[in-house]
């Protein structure tokens, strides 16, 4: 311990930042060197599950440690709270945290409990966080405020299973974050935001998730107006919902689209500048609009779950046709079970397959005829293909050997193309 005590304060504080707050404060008994060091730790984690601490004891500990803490700025303050915790205490903690010049505030309810009672945050959260840069909330309730509020320094905001006063509150919240760059939203049932509107001119990264099948209100969906957006991810499992993008997003570089909407093509039409695209459409019939051009697209990953695999392959060919500079293609979860319509190869290969495609990857290969047709079509036409990687989950070594023999016999247009085949359990 003596040798550790000789280390610089900055290094010791960095080590202490990795520990739960209970252990951080406990170091004060080690020696005079450590007696006051804990008061300047820039990161505090209060977890009321840690070592099965009773909430009453934890509450007293949080009060005292925050009052005694002397760091001019707390870089990260993280509360992990059980649902049975006293919401009054949590409100006081949050008010105390706001006064302590926190740069990153994380409040999350531990969802391992069967209780679903949310934590209600105090109104002071909206008015005293002038230097707050990151705010992450999980399973809490945001209360309405009559006075103006703002987060002038907030750059990252995460709202998971959060409940709001109403839809207007959501719009007001986001509009009062003038430098916001990253937003993560995971909706929950009865969150009072049937139409979740994201309007923010500074936003660069947006993640929207709604995978709870209980939450499928009629007329529910998203409205997005974020012209500076560079990264966009949306996962929505509900066929009757929607996503409206009000203005173009010309700066999109990376997009991950996983929706069950009847017309997802409206989203695709707004992200034509994308370079890295992951696409999963559960109903690909009439999903792809005419006239798109993904001239910047270099990486494409497609997950297709349609019951008619010919629809999936037609969708794939449409995207390939409109992506003249594509260099990498990954196909995943091409479900081949059941009756399938026969896929007809196009009369000519897409331009990107002939002149720019360098890598092909097919995951969960089963050796079905339609799969073999796709692989053979690409290998036969790809002049620049360097590597084709194919993985299977088949546990039968004889079947895997037969798959490999068949694949090796497919003609390859590119003399430099290497075929990699492996088992992926």
VMD Tcl script that draws the C-alpha trace (Angstrom):
set ca {
  {0.00 0.00 0.00}
  {2.91 2.37 0.74}
  {4.20 2.07 -2.82}
  {0.72 2.78 -4.22}
  {0.37 5.81 -1.97}
  {3.44 7.33 -3.61}
  {1.62 7.58 -6.94}
  {0.46 11.03 -8.13}
  {-3.02 12.18 -7.07}
  {-4.26 12.27 -10.66}
  {-3.42 8.60 -11.15}
  {-4.95 7.52 -7.83}
  {-8.13 9.48 -8.54}
  {-8.36 7.75 -11.92}
  {-8.15 4.34 -10.23}
  {-10.74 5.29 -7.60}
  {-13.11 6.43 -10.37}
  {-13.44 2.79 -11.41}
  {-14.84 1.72 -8.01}
  {-18.34 1.98 -6.52}
  {-18.74 5.06 -4.30}
  {-18.97 2.89 -1.18}
  {-15.47 1.51 -1.80}
  {-14.13 4.93 -2.77}
  {-15.16 6.48 0.54}
  {-13.84 3.45 2.45}
  {-10.28 4.28 1.34}
  {-10.25 7.20 3.80}
  {-9.30 4.80 6.62}
  {-6.16 3.53 4.90}
  {-3.84 6.35 5.99}
  {-3.57 10.12 6.23}
  {-2.52 10.11 2.56}
  {-5.95 8.69 1.65}
  {-8.07 10.45 4.27}
  {-9.33 13.24 2.03}
  {-8.42 11.92 -1.41}
  {-11.86 10.36 -1.97}
  {-13.47 13.81 -1.76}
  {-11.93 14.75 -5.11}
  {-12.80 11.64 -7.13}
  {-14.36 12.90 -10.39}
  {-16.63 9.88 -10.92}
  {-19.15 8.57 -8.38}
  {-21.29 5.44 -8.81}
  {-24.06 4.85 -6.28}
  {-25.58 1.39 -6.70}
  {-28.16 0.36 -4.12}
  {-27.77 -3.27 -5.23}
  {-24.10 -3.23 -4.30}
  {-23.38 -5.66 -1.43}
  {-27.14 -5.73 -0.64}
  {-27.01 -2.40 1.15}
  {-30.29 -1.42 2.80}
  {-31.78 1.62 1.14}
  {-31.94 3.64 4.36}
  {-28.21 3.19 4.87}
  {-27.48 3.99 1.25}
  {-29.62 7.13 1.45}
  {-27.68 8.46 4.44}
  {-24.41 7.56 2.73}
  {-25.33 9.40 -0.47}
  {-26.33 12.55 1.45}
  {-23.14 12.69 3.48}
  {-20.73 11.79 0.70}
  {-22.20 14.32 -1.73}
  {-22.17 17.07 0.91}
  {-18.54 16.35 1.79}
  {-17.37 15.98 -1.77}
  {-15.10 18.88 -2.74}
  {-14.23 18.38 -6.40}
  {-15.10 21.60 -8.25}
  {-16.70 19.51 -11.01}
  {-18.04 15.96 -10.88}
  {-17.33 14.43 -14.28}
  {-19.80 11.52 -13.84}
  {-22.51 10.90 -11.27}
  {-24.25 7.57 -11.72}
  {-27.28 6.34 -9.72}
  {-28.43 2.72 -10.13}
  {-31.70 2.44 -8.26}
  {-34.01 -0.41 -7.29}
  {-37.72 0.21 -7.90}
  {-38.47 -0.06 -4.17}
  {-36.22 2.88 -3.40}
  {-37.80 5.98 -1.90}
  {-38.63 8.41 -4.71}
  {-38.41 11.34 -2.31}
  {-34.77 10.54 -1.56}
  {-33.98 10.12 -5.24}
  {-35.42 13.56 -5.91}
  {-33.22 15.06 -3.21}
  {-30.18 13.26 -4.62}
  {-30.89 14.69 -8.04}
  {-31.28 18.23 -6.68}
  {-28.01 17.82 -4.77}
  {-26.30 16.52 -7.89}
  {-27.49 19.50 -9.93}
  {-25.88 21.86 -7.43}
  {-22.53 20.02 -7.60}
  {-21.67 21.00 -11.19}
  {-22.12 17.58 -12.78}
  {-21.00 17.07 -16.38}
  {-22.50 13.59 -16.86}
  {-25.59 12.48 -14.94}
  {-26.89 8.90 -15.23}
  {-30.08 7.82 -13.45}
  {-31.27 4.32 -14.19}
  {-33.86 2.08 -12.59}
  {-32.74 -1.50 -12.09}
  {-35.35 -3.40 -14.13}
  {-34.46 -6.80 -12.66}
  {-37.20 -6.30 -10.09}
  {-40.79 -7.23 -10.88}
  {-41.91 -3.77 -9.80}
  {-42.48 -1.26 -12.57}
  {-42.94 1.87 -10.47}
  {-40.94 4.65 -12.14}
  {-38.84 7.31 -10.48}
  {-40.11 10.89 -10.74}
  {-37.37 13.46 -11.21}
  {-37.56 16.94 -9.63}
  {-38.22 20.13 -11.57}
  {-34.82 21.48 -10.57}
  {-33.26 19.11 -13.10}
  {-34.41 21.41 -15.93}
  {-33.10 24.70 -14.57}
  {-29.78 24.13 -12.81}
  {-27.77 22.02 -15.26}
  {-25.91 24.71 -17.16}
  {-22.70 22.66 -17.54}
  {-24.33 19.24 -17.98}
  {-22.90 17.61 -21.12}
  {-24.38 14.09 -20.88}
  {-27.74 13.02 -19.46}
  {-28.84 9.37 -19.45}
  {-32.20 8.40 -17.98}
  {-33.77 4.97 -17.71}
  {-37.27 4.21 -16.46}
  {-37.98 7.59 -14.92}
  {-40.80 10.12 -15.13}
  {-40.14 13.65 -16.32}
  {-42.53 16.14 -14.72}
  {-43.94 19.20 -16.43}
  {-42.57 22.64 -15.66}
  {-44.20 26.02 -16.14}
  {-41.01 28.07 -16.08}
  {-38.58 28.07 -19.04}
  {-35.86 25.45 -18.96}
  {-32.77 24.71 -21.03}
  {-29.70 22.54 -21.26}
  {-27.24 24.92 -22.92}
  {-24.25 22.52 -22.81}
  {-25.98 19.17 -23.29}
  {-24.50 17.13 -26.15}
  {-25.65 13.57 -25.36}
  {-29.14 12.59 -24.24}
  {-30.45 9.06 -23.63}
  {-34.12 8.45 -22.82}
  {-34.92 4.78 -22.22}
  {-38.39 3.77 -20.98}
  {-39.00 7.36 -19.93}
  {-42.51 8.79 -19.41}
  {-43.31 12.36 -20.36}
  {-46.07 14.83 -19.42}
  {-47.19 14.98 -23.07}
  {-45.91 15.18 -26.65}
  {-45.42 18.96 -26.46}
  {-43.01 18.45 -23.57}
  {-40.81 16.22 -25.74}
  {-40.63 18.87 -28.44}
  {-39.84 21.57 -25.90}
  {-37.16 19.45 -24.26}
  {-35.30 18.79 -27.51}
  {-35.69 22.34 -28.78}
  {-34.05 23.61 -25.57}
  {-30.87 21.62 -26.21}
  {-29.14 23.96 -28.68}
  {-25.88 21.96 -28.99}
  {-27.31 18.45 -28.73}
  {-25.37 15.98 -30.93}
  {-26.53 12.51 -29.85}
  {-30.03 11.30 -28.94}
  {-31.08 7.76 -27.98}
  {-34.79 7.03 -27.46}
  {-36.31 3.71 -26.40}
  {-40.05 4.07 -26.07}
  {-42.25 2.19 -23.61}
  {-46.01 1.62 -23.32}
  {-48.04 4.58 -22.05}
  {-45.16 7.05 -22.25}
  {-47.56 9.86 -23.31}
  {-45.68 10.40 -26.58}
  {-47.80 8.73 -29.26}
  {-46.10 10.84 -31.92}
  {-42.49 11.30 -30.87}
  {-41.19 14.42 -32.59}
  {-37.47 15.04 -32.99}
  {-36.73 18.55 -34.21}
  {-33.19 19.70 -33.62}
  {-30.82 21.41 -36.03}
  {-27.58 20.41 -34.24}
  {-28.31 16.68 -33.87}
  {-25.74 14.38 -35.53}
  {-26.65 10.93 -34.19}
  {-30.17 9.56 -33.61}
  {-31.28 6.14 -32.33}
  {-35.00 5.32 -32.14}
  {-36.22 2.00 -30.71}
  {-39.69 0.61 -30.19}
  {-39.51 -3.17 -29.90}
  {-42.22 -3.66 -27.26}
  {-45.11 -5.36 -29.05}
  {-47.51 -4.08 -26.39}
  {-46.96 -0.55 -27.62}
  {-48.79 -0.24 -30.91}
  {-51.14 2.72 -30.61}
  {-53.14 3.64 -33.70}
  {-51.57 6.66 -35.36}
  {-48.31 6.33 -33.42}
  {-44.91 6.99 -34.91}
  {-42.00 9.38 -35.34}
  {-41.59 12.79 -36.94}
  {-38.00 13.80 -37.64}
  {-36.53 17.13 -38.66}
  {-32.76 16.88 -38.15}
  {-30.92 18.32 -41.17}
  {-27.44 17.85 -39.64}
  {-27.90 14.15 -38.91}
  {-24.94 11.90 -39.78}
  {-25.90 8.63 -38.08}
  {-29.43 7.26 -37.97}
  {-30.74 4.03 -36.48}
  {-34.39 3.03 -36.18}
  {-35.86 -0.27 -34.96}
  {-39.63 -0.51 -34.92}
  {-41.46 -3.85 -35.02}
  {-44.96 -2.49 -35.56}
  {-46.54 -2.56 -39.02}
  {-49.11 0.15 -38.29}
  {-46.67 2.81 -37.10}
  {-44.87 5.36 -39.25}
  {-41.78 7.51 -39.57}
  {-42.04 10.89 -41.28}
  {-38.85 12.74 -42.21}
  {-39.87 16.32 -42.87}
  {-36.69 17.64 -44.47}
  {-33.75 16.12 -46.31}
  {-30.79 14.78 -44.35}
  {-27.92 15.33 -46.79}
  {-25.16 14.54 -44.29}
  {-26.18 10.94 -43.46}
  {-23.13 8.66 -43.46}
  {-24.33 5.63 -41.51}
  {-27.88 4.25 -41.26}
  {-29.45 1.16 -39.71}
  {-33.08 0.66 -40.78}
  {-35.04 -2.19 -39.16}
  {-38.77 -1.58 -39.55}
  {-41.99 -3.44 -40.27}
  {-43.66 -0.43 -41.90}
  {-45.72 -0.91 -45.02}
  {-43.82 1.90 -46.81}
  {-40.23 2.04 -45.50}
  {-39.16 3.48 -48.83}
  {-40.02 6.94 -47.48}
  {-37.13 6.55 -45.05}
  {-34.76 5.29 -47.75}
  {-35.57 8.28 -49.93}
  {-34.27 10.59 -47.18}
  {-30.89 8.92 -46.65}
  {-29.48 8.65 -50.17}
  {-26.15 10.17 -49.08}
  {-25.49 7.15 -46.82}
  {-22.13 5.34 -47.06}
  {-22.78 2.49 -44.61}
  {-26.29 0.97 -44.70}
  {-27.82 -1.87 -42.69}
  {-31.30 -2.74 -43.90}
  {-33.88 -5.11 -42.44}
  {-37.38 -5.00 -43.89}
  {-39.84 -7.63 -42.73}
  {-42.23 -7.01 -45.59}
  {-40.32 -6.12 -48.73}
  {-43.24 -6.12 -51.17}
  {-43.49 -2.65 -52.75}
  {-40.99 -1.45 -50.12}
  {-38.47 0.04 -52.49}
  {-39.29 3.29 -54.31}
  {-38.29 3.95 -57.90}
  {-35.64 6.51 -58.74}
  {-33.26 6.23 -55.78}
  {-29.51 6.67 -56.17}
  {-27.07 5.65 -53.43}
  {-23.98 7.00 -55.14}
  {-21.95 7.22 -51.90}
  {-22.85 3.75 -50.58}
  {-19.79 1.53 -50.10}
  {-21.05 -0.96 -47.47}
  {-24.45 -2.70 -47.54}
  {-25.79 -5.21 -45.03}
  {-29.22 -6.69 -45.65}
  {-31.32 -8.78 -43.28}
  {-34.41 -10.08 -45.05}
  {-37.25 -11.96 -43.37}
  {-39.96 -11.91 -46.02}
  {-41.99 -15.06 -46.52}
  {-41.39 -14.82 -50.25}
  {-37.64 -14.99 -50.73}
  {-37.95 -13.81 -54.31}
  {-39.19 -10.48 -52.88}
  {-36.07 -10.33 -50.71}
  {-33.78 -10.95 -53.66}
  {-35.61 -8.45 -55.83}
  {-35.15 -5.86 -53.07}
  {-31.45 -6.73 -52.93}
  {-31.07 -6.34 -56.67}
  {-32.86 -2.98 -56.58}
  {-30.44 -1.61 -53.99}
  {-27.44 -3.03 -55.86}
  {-28.69 -1.47 -59.09}
  {-28.82 1.96 -57.45}
  {-25.44 1.68 -55.65}
  {-22.82 1.98 -58.40}
  {-19.84 2.31 -56.03}
  {-20.61 -0.47 -53.53}
  {-17.50 -2.30 -52.31}
  {-18.77 -4.59 -49.52}
  {-21.98 -6.66 -49.35}
  {-23.20 -8.70 -46.36}
  {-26.33 -10.87 -46.49}
  {-27.71 -12.14 -43.20}
  {-30.62 -14.32 -42.07}
  {-31.92 -15.19 -45.50}
  {-34.70 -17.49 -44.30}
  {-35.12 -20.36 -46.74}
  {-37.81 -22.42 -45.01}
  {-41.22 -23.08 -46.52}
  {-42.54 -22.65 -50.05}
  {-40.69 -20.03 -52.05}
  {-41.30 -18.37 -55.36}
  {-38.52 -19.00 -57.82}
  {-36.14 -16.07 -58.18}
  {-35.36 -15.04 -61.73}
  {-31.86 -13.72 -62.28}
  {-31.74 -10.28 -63.89}
  {-30.69 -10.18 -67.52}
  {-27.66 -8.09 -66.59}
  {-25.67 -7.70 -63.40}
  {-25.77 -4.41 -61.45}
  {-22.90 -2.06 -62.23}
  {-21.44 -2.32 -58.71}
  {-21.26 -6.13 -58.92}
  {-19.26 -5.92 -62.13}
  {-16.92 -3.02 -61.39}
  {-16.59 -2.20 -57.67}
  {-17.67 -5.05 -55.35}
  {-14.64 -6.35 -53.44}
  {-16.05 -8.43 -50.57}
  {-19.11 -10.66 -50.20}
  {-20.29 -12.20 -46.93}
  {-23.21 -14.58 -46.46}
  {-24.18 -15.52 -42.89}
  {-26.20 -18.60 -41.86}
  {-25.80 -20.34 -45.21}
  {-28.01 -23.45 -45.51}
  {-27.18 -24.62 -49.01}
  {-30.67 -23.89 -50.38}
  {-31.09 -23.52 -54.13}
  {-31.99 -19.85 -53.95}
  {-28.91 -19.10 -51.84}
  {-26.69 -20.92 -54.31}
  {-28.21 -18.97 -57.18}
  {-27.36 -15.65 -55.53}
  {-23.78 -16.65 -54.73}
  {-23.21 -18.09 -58.20}
  {-24.67 -14.96 -59.81}
  {-22.32 -12.65 -57.91}
  {-19.20 -14.82 -58.31}
  {-19.86 -15.17 -62.03}
  {-20.13 -11.40 -62.62}
  {-17.82 -9.73 -60.07}
  {-14.60 -8.60 -61.75}
  {-13.06 -7.01 -58.65}
  {-14.15 -9.46 -55.95}
  {-11.28 -10.22 -53.57}
  {-12.99 -12.40 -50.98}
  {-16.25 -14.29 -50.52}
  {-16.89 -15.34 -46.92}
  {-19.67 -17.83 -46.22}
  {-20.62 -19.16 -42.79}
  {-23.06 -21.86 -41.75}
  {-24.67 -22.98 -38.50}
  {-25.07 -26.57 -39.67}
  {-23.73 -29.00 -37.08}
  {-23.45 -31.84 -39.58}
  {-19.81 -32.07 -40.73}
  {-20.79 -34.13 -43.79}
  {-23.29 -31.50 -44.88}
  {-20.71 -28.76 -44.38}
  {-18.22 -30.66 -46.53}
  {-20.82 -31.07 -49.26}
  {-21.60 -27.33 -49.11}
  {-17.93 -26.48 -49.49}
  {-17.48 -28.80 -52.48}
  {-20.43 -27.20 -54.24}
  {-19.21 -23.69 -53.56}
  {-15.72 -24.47 -54.82}
  {-17.19 -25.49 -58.18}
  {-18.88 -22.11 -58.80}
  {-17.09 -20.15 -61.57}
  {-15.43 -16.92 -60.42}
  {-15.02 -13.94 -62.72}
  {-12.25 -12.49 -60.58}
  {-9.03 -14.54 -60.65}
  {-8.02 -13.05 -57.27}
  {-11.18 -14.04 -55.42}
  {-10.62 -16.16 -52.31}
  {-13.41 -18.33 -50.92}
  {-13.61 -18.66 -47.13}
  {-16.13 -21.14 -45.69}
  {-16.47 -21.80 -41.96}
  {-18.74 -23.12 -39.24}
  {-20.30 -20.46 -37.00}
  {-22.27 -22.00 -34.10}
}
mol new
graphics top color blue
foreach p $ca { graphics top sphere $p radius 0.5 }
foreach p [lrange $ca 0 end-1] q [lrange $ca 1 end] { graphics top cylinder $p $q radius 0.2 }
display resetview
